[in-house]
C-alpha cells in the first residue's frame, strides 16, 4: 500500500516473470509490510512520514572497534585424551591419530578422583565409552593398513 496525501493506500508488490514461474515479492526498500486477515502473502506498504513523526533513536550506535573482536569461538573437538583431540602423525587419514605429546598440560594443583567424577557424570561416562569404541576401531584399522 502506498499512503498518499489523500490518505488512500496502495499496495506495492513486484511481479517477476521468469521462464519457469511467476513470483510476487515485496521490494527490498519497503520498511513496513502487513498481512491481510486470512491470507498468507504479505503486502508492502510505502509510507514516508513527515520529519516530526519519524522515530528518533534515544542512544547512539556503539562505535566500531579498531581491531577485530572475537567474542565466541567453537573448538571442533576437545578431549582429555590427546589421541582423539589432536592430529599429529598420519596426515593422509586424519582419523588415525597417534599423538607425539599430550595436548593437555598437567595442572599444578592436586587432581580429584577421576573415576568417581566420571561415574557420577553419566553423560561424560557414556561419551568416554563412545570415544573408546571409536579409538579401538581406528587402532584396528591402522594395524590393518600397516600390514
Order of alpha helices (4+ residues) and beta strands (2+ residues): beta-beta-beta-beta-alpha-alpha-alpha
